[in-house]
Amino acid sequence: MTTSSLKALLARILVSASFFMVVAADHFTCSWTGPSTKDPDQHGYSKFCEAGYSASNVGRGRYLFGDSIDTKVADWGFLHPETIEFGTPCNGGGYGGDSCLHGKYWGVCIEENDYTRDCRYLSKWDDCEWPTKFNNDTRPSSVSIWYQK
């Protein structure tokens, strides 16, 4: 085998391996508790929205805000059963708009049915899966999104 053939083979192997690593990457879990799990507004964050739940079909739904049914910040049951996935605020197709011009981090909060809040934080370029599962009875009726001032 010639040197150029070996280089071409090595290049193909590296491209294939890097594709496999992207496909096999773990999904990010919302684990960073940041400055506060309860009150982002007390730590330099402004409320972007509160999004209510809208059922799509059995075991699935979306968290939507505003007047547009296309403005989704999270969904439930699509990534995995009983799982809430928060979408990216500022990456391709994100919902953040002009608020992406502010800080690097965003807060995502579960608005519990007993009026308490549980928050996690992520980079404005990320999305994440909530660390606990929710069945149809425990699924929160809304989520809130916060951006760093």
Residue, then its C-alpha position, 0 to 999 in steps of 0.5 A: m500500500t502506498t503512503s497516499s493510500l494509507k493517508a486516504l484510508l486513515a482519513r476515511i477511518l477518522v471521518s467515520a469515527s467522528f461521525f459515530m461519536v456524534v451519533a452516539a453522544d449522550h443527551f444532556t441532562c438538566s443538572w446544573t442548579g446554578p445560583s438558585t433552584k427556586d428564584p432566578d429573578q433574585h440572581g440576575y435573571s429576567k423571566f422570558c416566559e411561562a409556557g402552558y401545557s398543550a396535549s398533542n396525543v396520549g402521553r405527549g404534549r408541548y409547552l407553548f407560549g405567546d399567541s403562536i402555537d409554534t412557539k415551543v420551549a419544551d415538550w413532554g413524552f417525545l424524547h422518551p416517555e414521561t420526559i420533559e425536554f427543554g429546547t435550546p433558547c438560542n441555537g438553530g431554530g431556538y425561541g430566544g430571539d433578541s433575548c439571546l443578546h444578553g448573558k450566556y446562561w438561561g434558567v429552565c423551571i418546572e412550575e410545580n402544581d403546588y405553586t413551587r418552582d424547581c429550576r436548572y440552568l444551561s448555556k443559551w446554546d444547549d437543550c436539556e432533559w429534565p432529570t426526573k420523570f413525570n407521568n400524566d398525573t404529575r406532569p407540571s401544567s407549566v414551565s418558565i424560562w429565564y434569561q441572564k440579564 
